[in-house]
Amino acid sequence: MLLAFICFFLLFLQDWVFLTRFCFLTDFGRLDFRFRYPKSRCCQNILLYFDDSSQWPAVYKTPDKDCYQKEAVLRPENNQVINLTTRYTWSGCVVEGDEDEEVLSCVGGRSFRSVRERWWYIALSKCGGDGLQLEYEMKLTNGQSFWTQHFSADQFGILETNITFLVIFFMVFLLSCYFAYNLKGRQLLHTTYKMFMTAAGLEVLSLLFHCVYWGLYATDGVGTGSLKLLGKFLFSVSFLVFLLMLILLGKGFTVTRARISHSGSVKLSVYMTVYTITYVVLFIYEAEFFDPGEVLYAYDSPAGYGLMGLQLVAYVWFCYAVLVSLKHYPEKQPFYVPFFTTYTLWFFAVPVMALIANFGIPRWAREKIVNGIQLGIHLYAHIVFLVITRPSAANKNFPYHVRTSQIGILLSSPKGEEGGEGFPHHAYGNRSFLGDSQPNFTELFSIQSVSFTFTKYQCRYTIVYQGLFSEAQSWLLLTLSATYKTLRARTTTDSLGHTRNPRRLLLLLLLLLYCLWVVLFIYFSNKNYSDCDSTKSQECPGSQNILKQRS
């Protein structure tokens, strides 16, 4: 982990060791140090390498070069060697202690100037000696601002970016909760929408932990590593939940079917398990095997390339699932076409971003750029889903049409027992979304789809109530709405606070009349079932009569 403030005690048998790295600004980079070691182990040197190909890459991980050769690449005119002795004035070394145990205490600093932000690598050497033994403190800073002082130049803007996205994601989460409240009232709050809310909530928590970590880091240059690790973990879980939700929606879950087949569930379980294990391997690889002497990116590893491959596999699966859903439910095109188009970009954005970060972005600017792009990709995915699932009558892309209270009935029906998981064909469930300023009589009393199945006579007959007897039904609904508005306008309150309306009885009578209309319609429709033939499967003659009346 890269720290701006470091305090260690070292005892090495090597004569050349790497200490840390930091990306300094062009004019405000500063290194303040305090080294302390026994005078008997004199003399040790601080070596300052920068990221030019002739400097750090030429000496790091080069077993064919000895300590003297690694020191030889440094340029004396750039003051890249600080000799920790009393003879070198700029080192600030003095002898402390008594004659039995004298130590050299060196307190000093060094400013950095360069034409651009550069990575600087700090090493320690004692060529030809018997190893290194010292304790040291180093403080690496960029200016005195709270937002830059302890941050490496490649981390500039990360805290501000995270705070901005935290506010935006929190607003997205609140809006999703508001939509969920409306959907629950209409019995359309399905599992996939709950998964979306879970992913958004985890994203908010992840950003919150990251902001706390970077805030503490900005204060002391150290931070709390466990907070950053927890933030990364929640970020990964949010990504996995959102990915699973997309695949389930592509397969039609809660949109065109009530459940996933057994084989499909097994495949999904295996895939998500492999994806999760790969993520865990990536975390372990990054923590244990990433070399602090190299500027590496999480996806620049075998586990990272494995995640990119799994992402492409998920996209192929997603494409196949959407095409199959559209084949069986073409009326869902208003949802699946924008859904497929927008999330195709999302599926490719992650591996493309990883490849660009590995090979196209300068290392001294990579972390802050990748952080912003990654959060932007996640925000894009969440906002798109929030827009296409908003419960509004103007939303022609709304996916759900079967209410949550109907799913159990569909699964327990004879058709569900035969293995069919599909919903009845229906365009959308948002046609009845009205404003909250007046009651929705159509949603309260209309029967959108009622299915009657008779196994004994093998007679299947579907009655679609909405649209039948259109003139009478429309007249009743208009009368109900107009009466409600009139009574609401004429309602008065007496001195005791009691509401008085002498015409409330008329509204109750009209509601009772409409309920009676619905009951009579269902009763007389069922009377036609007696004409079904018991020897072979055929449609009820009553359905033909009703369809002729409707046409």
DRENKELUM-989686 format. One record per residue (C-alpha): x, y, z; residue number from 1. Coordinates in nm, 2 decimals. Each point is the difference from the previous one (the first is absolute). Example, Ala and Ser with C-alpha at 12.3 -4.5 7.8 and 13.67 -1.06 7.14 Angstrom:
   east  north     up num
   1.23  -0.45   0.78   1
   0.14   0.34  -0.07   2
end
This chain:
   east  north     up num
   0.00   0.00   0.00   1
   0.13   0.34  -0.10   2
   0.04   0.23   0.31   3
   0.10   0.37   0.03   4
   0.13  -0.05   0.35   5
   0.23  -0.29   0.07   6
   0.17  -0.12   0.32   7
   0.20  -0.32   0.01   8
   0.29  -0.18   0.15   9
   0.20  -0.20  -0.25  10
   0.27  -0.26   0.02  11
   0.11  -0.14  -0.34  12
   0.29  -0.22  -0.11  13
  -0.02   0.16  -0.34  14
   0.20   0.31  -0.09  15
  -0.27   0.15  -0.22  16
  -0.38   0.01   0.09  17
  -0.31   0.17  -0.13  18
  -0.19   0.21   0.26  19
  -0.30   0.17  -0.17  20
  -0.13   0.19  -0.30  21
  -0.20   0.33  -0.04  22
  -0.12   0.21  -0.29  23
   0.11   0.36   0.06  24
  -0.14   0.31  -0.16  25
   0.21   0.21  -0.23  26
   0.07   0.28   0.25  27
  -0.14  -0.10   0.35  28
   0.14  -0.34   0.07  29
   0.18  -0.04   0.33  30
   0.18  -0.28   0.19  31
   0.06   0.05   0.37  32
   0.20  -0.28   0.17  33
   0.16  -0.11   0.33  34
   0.24  -0.29  -0.01  35
   0.18  -0.15   0.30  36
   0.26  -0.28  -0.01  37
   0.31  -0.11   0.19  38
   0.31   0.19  -0.09  39
   0.18  -0.34  -0.03  40
  -0.21  -0.07  -0.31  41
   0.10   0.32  -0.17  42
  -0.04   0.10  -0.27  43
  -0.35  -0.04  -0.16  44
  -0.16   0.19  -0.29  45
  -0.35   0.11  -0.10  46
  -0.04  -0.06  -0.38  47
  -0.27   0.19  -0.19  48
  -0.09  -0.15  -0.34  49
  -0.27   0.13  -0.24  50
  -0.21  -0.18  -0.26  51
   0.23   0.05  -0.30  52
   0.09  -0.32  -0.18  53
   0.36   0.06   0.07  54
  -0.06   0.03   0.38  55
  -0.24  -0.21   0.20  56
  -0.09  -0.26  -0.27  57
   0.37  -0.05  -0.07  58
   0.09  -0.10   0.36  59
  -0.32  -0.16   0.16  60
  -0.02  -0.37  -0.02  61
   0.34  -0.03  -0.18  62
   0.19  -0.27   0.18  63
   0.29   0.03  -0.25  64
   0.08   0.35   0.14  65
   0.17   0.05   0.34  66
  -0.03   0.29   0.24  67
   0.26   0.22  -0.16  68
  -0.16  -0.04  -0.35  69
  -0.34   0.09   0.14  70
   0.15   0.32   0.16  71
   0.18   0.08  -0.33  72
  -0.32   0.08  -0.19  73
  -0.07   0.30   0.23  74
   0.09   0.35  -0.11  75
   0.21   0.19   0.25  76
  -0.11   0.34  -0.14  77
  -0.36  -0.09   0.09  78
   0.09  -0.05   0.37  79
  -0.15  -0.35  -0.02  80
   0.24  -0.14   0.27  81
  -0.03   0.10   0.37  82
   0.31  -0.12   0.19  83
  -0.11  -0.06   0.36  84
   0.32   0.12   0.16  85
   0.12   0.31   0.19  86
   0.23   0.08  -0.30  87
  -0.31   0.07  -0.22  88
  -0.15   0.32   0.13  89
  -0.34  -0.04  -0.18  90
  -0.07  -0.33   0.18  91
  -0.03   0.17   0.34  92
   0.18  -0.28   0.18  93
   0.14   0.04   0.35  94
   0.16  -0.25   0.24  95
  -0.21  -0.08   0.31  96
   0.05  -0.23   0.30  97
   0.32  -0.08   0.20  98
   0.32  -0.16  -0.13  99
  -0.12  -0.35   0.07 100
  -0.31   0.03  -0.22 101
   0.02   0.29  -0.24 102
  -0.27   0.04  -0.26 103
  -0.04   0.23  -0.30 104
  -0.33   0.19   0.00 105
  -0.07   0.16  -0.33 106
  -0.29   0.25  -0.04 107
  -0.05   0.18  -0.32 108
  -0.21   0.03  -0.32 109
   0.01   0.04  -0.37 110
  -0.23   0.18  -0.25 111
  -0.08  -0.14  -0.34 112
  -0.03   0.19  -0.33 113
  -0.08  -0.15  -0.33 114
  -0.17   0.09  -0.33 115
  -0.30  -0.23   0.08 116
  -0.13  -0.21   0.28 117
   0.25  -0.28   0.05 118
   0.02  -0.32   0.20 119
   0.30   0.01   0.23 120
   0.14  -0.32   0.16 121
   0.19   0.02   0.32 122
   0.27  -0.27   0.08 123
   0.27  -0.04   0.26 124
   0.35  -0.13  -0.06 125
   0.33  -0.09   0.17 126
   0.21  -0.15  -0.28 127
   0.27  -0.24   0.11 128
  -0.12  -0.01   0.36 129
  -0.15  -0.26   0.24 130
  -0.37   0.10  -0.05 131
  -0.23   0.27   0.10 132
  -0.13   0.08   0.35 133
  -0.20   0.31   0.08 134
  -0.33   0.16   0.11 135
  -0.16   0.27  -0.21 136
  -0.29   0.23  -0.05 137
  -0.10   0.15  -0.33 138
  -0.27   0.25  -0.09 139
  -0.07   0.05  -0.37 140
  -0.23   0.29  -0.08 141
  -0.13   0.21  -0.30 142
  -0.07   0.35   0.12 143
  -0.19   0.09   0.32 144
  -0.36  -0.03  -0.11 145
  -0.23  -0.25   0.17 146
  -0.09  -0.14  -0.34 147
   0.36  -0.05  -0.12 148
   0.25   0.00   0.29 149
   0.02  -0.37   0.07 150
  -0.12  -0.12  -0.34 151
   0.22  -0.13  -0.27 152
  -0.05   0.19  -0.32 153
  -0.17  -0.30  -0.16 154
  -0.26   0.01   0.28 155
  -0.10   0.36  -0.04 156
  -0.38   0.05  -0.02 157
  -0.09  -0.35   0.12 158
  -0.15   0.13   0.33 159
  -0.19   0.27  -0.18 160
  -0.12  -0.24  -0.26 161
  -0.11  -0.26   0.25 162
  -0.19   0.26   0.20 163
  -0.18   0.12  -0.31 164
  -0.10  -0.35  -0.11 165
  -0.10  -0.08   0.36 166
  -0.26   0.28  -0.01 167
  -0.12  -0.10  -0.35 168
  -0.03  -0.37   0.09 169
  -0.18   0.09   0.32 170
  -0.25   0.20  -0.20 171
  -0.04  -0.29  -0.24 172
  -0.06  -0.24   0.30 173
  -0.26   0.23   0.15 174
  -0.18   0.03  -0.33 175
   0.01  -0.38  -0.04 176
  -0.16  -0.02   0.35 177
  -0.27   0.24  -0.11 178
  -0.07  -0.20  -0.31 179
   0.00  -0.32   0.20 180
  -0.26   0.15   0.23 181
  -0.22   0.08  -0.30 182
   0.06  -0.34  -0.16 183
  -0.08  -0.18   0.33 184
  -0.33   0.19   0.02 185
  -0.09  -0.14  -0.35 186
   0.14  -0.35   0.08 187
   0.27   0.04  -0.26 188
   0.31   0.00   0.23 189
   0.17  -0.31  -0.14 190
   0.32  -0.18   0.10 191
   0.21   0.15  -0.27 192
  -0.08   0.36   0.11 193
   0.09  -0.10   0.35 194
   0.33  -0.12  -0.13 195
   0.05   0.34  -0.17 196
  -0.06   0.17   0.33 197
   0.24  -0.23   0.18 198
   0.27   0.08  -0.26 199
  -0.06   0.37   0.03 200
   0.01  -0.02   0.39 201
   0.32  -0.19   0.00 202
   0.15   0.25  -0.24 203
  -0.09   0.28   0.24 204
   0.16  -0.19   0.29 205
   0.31  -0.07  -0.21 206
   0.04   0.37  -0.08 207
  -0.06   0.10   0.36 208
   0.28  -0.23   0.12 209
   0.23   0.13  -0.27 210
  -0.07   0.36   0.09 211
   0.07  -0.06   0.36 212
   0.32  -0.18  -0.08 213
   0.12   0.28  -0.23 214
  -0.11   0.26   0.25 215
   0.21  -0.16   0.27 216
   0.29  -0.04  -0.25 217
  -0.02   0.37  -0.09 218
   0.03   0.08   0.38 219
   0.30  -0.22   0.10 220
   0.14  -0.15  -0.32 221
  -0.07  -0.35   0.12 222
  -0.37  -0.07   0.02 223
  -0.16  -0.33   0.10 224
   0.06  -0.28  -0.24 225
  -0.29  -0.21   0.12 226
  -0.24   0.27  -0.11 227
   0.14   0.01  -0.35 228
  -0.02  -0.38  -0.02 229
  -0.36   0.00   0.12 230
  -0.09   0.26  -0.25 231
   0.16  -0.21  -0.28 232
  -0.19  -0.31   0.12 233
  -0.34   0.18   0.00 234
   0.08   0.14  -0.34 235
   0.06  -0.34  -0.14 236
  -0.31  -0.15   0.16 237
  -0.21   0.28  -0.15 238
   0.15  -0.07  -0.34 239
  -0.08  -0.37   0.03 240
  -0.36   0.06   0.12 241
  -0.06   0.24  -0.29 242
   0.16  -0.25  -0.25 243
  -0.22  -0.28   0.12 244
  -0.31   0.22  -0.02 245
   0.08   0.09  -0.37 246
   0.03  -0.37  -0.09 247
  -0.32  -0.09   0.18 248
  -0.19   0.29  -0.18 249
   0.15  -0.12  -0.33 250
  -0.14  -0.34   0.07 251
  -0.34   0.16   0.07 252
  -0.01  -0.06   0.37 253
  -0.29   0.21   0.15 254
  -0.06   0.14  -0.35 255
  -0.12  -0.30  -0.20 256
   0.04  -0.28   0.24 257
  -0.06  -0.07   0.37 258
   0.31  -0.22   0.06 259
   0.32  -0.12  -0.17 260
   0.02  -0.36  -0.11 261
   0.20  -0.25   0.21 262
   0.28  -0.02  -0.26 263
   0.01   0.37  -0.03 264
   0.03   0.05   0.38 265
   0.28  -0.25   0.01 266
   0.19   0.18  -0.28 267
  -0.05   0.33   0.17 268
   0.12  -0.13   0.33 269
   0.31  -0.15  -0.15 270
   0.08   0.32  -0.20 271
  -0.05   0.23   0.30 272
   0.21  -0.23   0.22 273
   0.29   0.01  -0.25 274
  -0.03   0.38  -0.04 275
   0.00   0.04   0.38 276
   0.30  -0.23   0.05 277
   0.19   0.19  -0.28 278
  -0.07   0.33   0.18 279
   0.13  -0.15   0.33 280
   0.31  -0.11  -0.18 281
   0.05   0.35  -0.14 282
  -0.02   0.15   0.35 283
   0.25  -0.25   0.13 284
   0.23   0.04  -0.30 285
  -0.01   0.38   0.04 286
   0.07  -0.01   0.38 287
   0.27  -0.27   0.00 288
   0.17   0.00  -0.34 289
  -0.02   0.36  -0.13 290
   0.35   0.14   0.01 291
   0.01   0.35   0.17 292
   0.30   0.08  -0.21 293
  -0.22  -0.01  -0.32 294
  -0.30   0.21  -0.08 295
  -0.26  -0.27  -0.07 296
  -0.38   0.00  -0.06 297
  -0.23  -0.26   0.14 298
  -0.10  -0.14  -0.34 299
   0.37  -0.02  -0.10 300
   0.02  -0.36   0.14 301
  -0.12  -0.35  -0.09 302
  -0.30   0.04   0.21 303
  -0.08   0.33  -0.16 304
   0.01  -0.14  -0.35 305
  -0.21  -0.29   0.13 306
  -0.27   0.25   0.11 307
   0.00   0.16  -0.34 308
  -0.05  -0.34  -0.17 309
  -0.29  -0.08   0.24 310
  -0.15   0.34  -0.08 311
   0.00  -0.09  -0.37 312
  -0.15  -0.34   0.07 313
  -0.28   0.18   0.20 314
  -0.07   0.22  -0.30 315
  -0.03  -0.29  -0.24 316
  -0.24  -0.17   0.25 317
  -0.19   0.33   0.04 318
  -0.04   0.04  -0.38 319
  -0.13  -0.36  -0.04 320
  -0.25   0.05   0.29 321
  -0.14   0.33  -0.13 322
  -0.04  -0.15  -0.35 323
  -0.19  -0.30   0.14 324
  -0.22   0.22   0.21 325
  -0.09   0.22  -0.30 326
  -0.07  -0.30  -0.21 327
  -0.27  -0.13   0.24 328
  -0.12   0.35   0.11 329
   0.04   0.24  -0.29 330
  -0.24   0.25   0.17 331
   0.29   0.06   0.25 332
   0.21   0.18  -0.27 333
  -0.06   0.35   0.15 334
   0.18  -0.13   0.31 335
   0.26  -0.24  -0.14 336
   0.13   0.21  -0.29 337
   0.12   0.30   0.21 338
   0.10  -0.24   0.28 339
   0.22  -0.21  -0.23 340
   0.15   0.31  -0.18 341
   0.09   0.19   0.31 342
   0.15  -0.29   0.19 343
   0.19  -0.12  -0.29 344
   0.21   0.31   0.04 345
   0.03  -0.08   0.38 346
   0.12  -0.35  -0.06 347
   0.28   0.12  -0.23 348
   0.09   0.30   0.20 349
   0.16  -0.19   0.29 350
   0.25  -0.21  -0.21 351
   0.07   0.29  -0.24 352
   0.07   0.23   0.31 353
   0.23  -0.27   0.14 354
   0.20  -0.03  -0.33 355
   0.02   0.38  -0.04 356
   0.12   0.03   0.36 357
   0.26  -0.27  -0.04 358
   0.14   0.13  -0.34 359
  -0.13   0.35  -0.07 360
   0.00   0.21   0.31 361
   0.33   0.14   0.14 362
   0.09  -0.16   0.33 363
   0.04   0.33   0.18 364
  -0.37   0.08  -0.07 365
  -0.16  -0.35  -0.02 366
  -0.15  -0.04   0.35 367
  -0.21   0.32   0.00 368
  -0.12  -0.04  -0.36 369
  -0.10  -0.36   0.04 370
  -0.18   0.08   0.32 371
  -0.21   0.26  -0.17 372
  -0.07  -0.21  -0.31 373
  -0.10  -0.31   0.21 374
  -0.24   0.20   0.22 375
  -0.14   0.16  -0.31 376
  -0.07  -0.34  -0.16 377
  -0.18  -0.12   0.31 378
  -0.20   0.32   0.02 379
  -0.10  -0.03  -0.36 380
  -0.13  -0.36   0.06 381
  -0.20   0.10   0.30 382
  -0.16   0.31  -0.15 383
  -0.10  -0.19  -0.32 384
  -0.18  -0.27   0.20 385
  -0.16   0.26   0.22 386
  -0.14   0.18  -0.31 387
  -0.13  -0.30  -0.18 388
  -0.18  -0.14   0.31 389
  -0.15   0.32   0.13 390
  -0.37  -0.05   0.09 391
  -0.15   0.26  -0.23 392
  -0.27  -0.01  -0.26 393
   0.23   0.19  -0.24 394
   0.26  -0.28   0.03 395
  -0.05  -0.23  -0.30 396
   0.30  -0.21   0.10 397
  -0.15  -0.12   0.33 398
   0.08  -0.38   0.02 399
  -0.24  -0.14   0.26 400
  -0.36  -0.09  -0.07 401
  -0.08  -0.29   0.24 402
  -0.06   0.09   0.36 403
   0.19  -0.16   0.28 404
  -0.33  -0.14   0.14 405
  -0.06  -0.18  -0.32 406
   0.33  -0.19  -0.02 407
  -0.10  -0.26   0.26 408
  -0.32  -0.07  -0.19 409
   0.18  -0.04  -0.33 410
   0.25  -0.24   0.15 411
  -0.27  -0.21   0.17 412
  -0.22  -0.02  -0.31 413
  -0.01  -0.33  -0.21 414
   0.21   0.18  -0.26 415
   0.26   0.08   0.25 416
   0.01  -0.36   0.12 417
   0.06  -0.11  -0.36 418
   0.32   0.19   0.00 419
  -0.10   0.33  -0.16 420
   0.15   0.29   0.19 421
  -0.11   0.27  -0.25 422
  -0.24   0.29   0.08 423
  -0.31   0.07  -0.20 424
   0.07   0.21  -0.31 425
  -0.06   0.36   0.09 426
   0.17   0.32  -0.10 427
   0.05   0.21   0.32 428
  -0.14   0.07   0.34 429
   0.05   0.37   0.00 430
  -0.31   0.10  -0.20 431
  -0.20   0.04   0.32 432
   0.27   0.23   0.16 433
  -0.18   0.32   0.09 434
   0.09   0.29   0.21 435
  -0.03  -0.01   0.38 436
  -0.24   0.29   0.01 437
  -0.31  -0.22  -0.08 438
  -0.10  -0.36   0.06 439
   0.07  -0.25  -0.28 440
  -0.33  -0.17  -0.05 441
   0.12  -0.19  -0.30 442
   0.28  -0.17   0.19 443
  -0.23  -0.08   0.29 444
  -0.28  -0.18  -0.18 445
   0.13  -0.11  -0.35 446
   0.09  -0.36  -0.06 447
   0.29   0.01  -0.24 448
   0.03  -0.37  -0.06 449
  -0.20  -0.29   0.15 450
   0.07  -0.35  -0.11 451
  -0.23  -0.30   0.05 452
   0.13  -0.35  -0.05 453
  -0.21  -0.32   0.00 454
   0.21  -0.32   0.00 455
  -0.31  -0.23   0.00 456
  -0.14   0.14  -0.32 457
   0.34   0.11  -0.13 458
  -0.15   0.34  -0.08 459
   0.22   0.30   0.04 460
  -0.16   0.34  -0.03 461
   0.15   0.34   0.07 462
  -0.22   0.30   0.07 463
   0.14   0.34  -0.04 464
  -0.23   0.23   0.18 465
   0.16   0.34  -0.08 466
  -0.15   0.12  -0.32 467
  -0.32  -0.21   0.02 468
  -0.33   0.19   0.03 469
   0.22   0.31  -0.06 470
  -0.28   0.25  -0.02 471
  -0.17  -0.10   0.33 472
   0.33  -0.03   0.18 473
   0.13   0.33  -0.12 474
  -0.32   0.17   0.09 475
   0.01  -0.14   0.36 476
   0.37   0.10   0.04 477
  -0.06   0.35  -0.12 478
  -0.30   0.04   0.22 479
   0.20  -0.13   0.30 480
   0.29   0.24  -0.07 481
  -0.23   0.30  -0.06 482
  -0.20  -0.07   0.31 483
   0.31  -0.03   0.22 484
   0.13   0.34  -0.13 485
  -0.34   0.17   0.06 486
  -0.04  -0.14   0.35 487
   0.36   0.09   0.09 488
  -0.06   0.36  -0.11 489
  -0.32   0.03   0.21 490
   0.12  -0.17   0.31 491
  -0.02   0.22   0.31 492
   0.11  -0.02   0.36 493
  -0.21   0.12   0.30 494
   0.12   0.17   0.32 495
   0.07  -0.33   0.17 496
   0.23  -0.12  -0.28 497
  -0.24  -0.25  -0.15 498
  -0.02  -0.04  -0.38 499
  -0.35   0.03  -0.14 500
  -0.10  -0.09  -0.35 501
  -0.36  -0.08  -0.07 502
   0.08  -0.15  -0.34 503
   0.26  -0.26   0.13 504
  -0.28  -0.26  -0.03 505
  -0.01   0.05  -0.37 506
   0.36  -0.09  -0.04 507
  -0.03  -0.31   0.21 508
  -0.30  -0.11  -0.22 509
   0.20   0.05  -0.32 510
   0.29  -0.21   0.15 511
  -0.24  -0.27   0.09 512
  -0.15   0.01  -0.35 513
   0.34  -0.04  -0.16 514
   0.09  -0.30   0.23 515
  -0.33  -0.16  -0.09 516
   0.08   0.05  -0.37 517
   0.33  -0.18   0.04 518
  -0.16  -0.29   0.19 519
  -0.29  -0.04  -0.25 520
   0.25   0.00  -0.29 521
   0.21  -0.28   0.14 522
  -0.31  -0.20   0.10 523
  -0.16   0.01  -0.35 524
   0.34  -0.07  -0.16 525
   0.04  -0.32   0.20 526
  -0.35  -0.12  -0.11 527
   0.14  -0.07  -0.34 528
   0.23  -0.27   0.13 529
  -0.28  -0.26   0.00 530
   0.02  -0.02  -0.38 531
   0.35  -0.15   0.01 532
   0.05  -0.34  -0.16 533
   0.13  -0.26   0.25 534
   0.15  -0.23  -0.26 535
   0.26   0.23  -0.16 536
   0.18   0.32   0.06 537
  -0.17   0.31  -0.16 538
  -0.06   0.36   0.08 539
  -0.33   0.08   0.18 540
  -0.27   0.12  -0.23 541
  -0.06   0.29   0.24 542
   0.34   0.14  -0.08 543
  -0.08   0.01  -0.36 544
  -0.32   0.19   0.07 545
   0.17   0.25   0.22 546
   0.28   0.05  -0.25 547
  -0.25   0.06  -0.28 548
  -0.18   0.26   0.22 549
   0.33   0.17   0.07 550
   0.09   0.01  -0.36 551
end
